[in-house]
Amino acid sequence: MASEAPYILVLYYSRTGQTAEMATQIARGISRVPGVDARIRTVPSVSPDTEASLPAVPDDGAPYAGKDDLAGCSGLAIGSPTRFGNMAAPLKYFLDSTGDMWLNGTLTGKPAGAFTSTGSLHGGQESTLLTMMVPLLHHGMVLCGVPYSENALNETTAGGTPYGPSHWAGTGEQQVVTDHEKTICQTFGERLARLALKLR
Ligand SMILES: Cc1cc2nc3c(=O)[nH]c(=O)nc-3n(C[C@H](O)[C@H](O)[C@H](O)COP(=O)(O)O)c2cc1C
């Protein structure tokens, strides 16, 4: 049986679709690199009775991630809307279930990075990205950001940071992901995929 092509897991939580759109753009960048696939997965929202109530397959959007999706990846991009300057609970809940992988060093040496969407321009883009990197470091992963050689990072008037892709969605009518933000997402995805091939 042919062995599975290496893949980058694009793992995200999104309530109103902005972070989900960024995941799609990151996957576009990954698919530019021959020999690496993009696997997009989401996580269910959390509530006191999560186990009991939610169907196993979401009504729409990406399938829910299983821990095997994470264990088998060659690289990881984690995405979350900002919640008070930090990642949202559903993604943290999933990451908190990976203690066995930490113990086995399953993710050690693999490249990883973070992406986020916010309501305000200066209300948590950087703090969310930098704090999302902490569990990645605990897993021994190799951090990947976005270099300033990517010109969109110098030209963007909305989201996009050297710490990772970001989107400024606004607090009223949701702003669409801009061309600069899309370019930064795609460059990040391509960079993660190339790093994964180098580090394999
Ligand atoms: C409980 C809560 C807390 C939030 N905290 C922040 C915040 O600290 N800073 C900010 O800019 N936006 C904040 N937001 C706005 C979301 O991050 C923003 O709407 C984001 O684009 C949603 O992404 P999504 O469409 O992927 O769900 C918050 C939203 C909620 C519901």
The ligand as an ORCA input file, in Angstrom:
! r2SCAN-3c Opt
* xyz 0 1
  C     -15.790     36.432     23.977
  C     -15.073     37.183     22.880
  C     -13.871     37.800     23.155
  C     -13.192     38.515     22.146
  N     -12.014     39.138     22.452
  C     -11.408     39.908     21.527
  C     -10.200     40.621     21.836
  O      -9.629     40.517     22.919
  N      -9.656     41.411     20.870
  C     -10.223     41.538     19.627
  O      -9.684     42.277     18.806
  N     -11.327     40.831     19.267
  C     -11.923     40.027     20.195
  N     -13.049     39.311     19.860
  C     -13.533     39.351     18.459
  C     -13.129     38.096     17.640
  O     -11.808     37.739     17.875
  C     -13.338     38.383     16.163
  O     -14.699     38.626     15.917
  C     -12.834     37.278     15.231
  O     -12.611     37.823     13.965
  C     -13.797     36.107     15.100
  O     -13.234     35.122     14.274
  P     -14.117     33.913     13.676
  O     -14.958     34.491     12.582
  O     -13.094     32.968     13.101
  O     -14.910     33.311     14.785
  C     -13.739     38.580     20.841
  C     -14.951     37.920     20.545
  C     -15.613     37.234     21.557
  C     -16.909     36.535     21.221
*
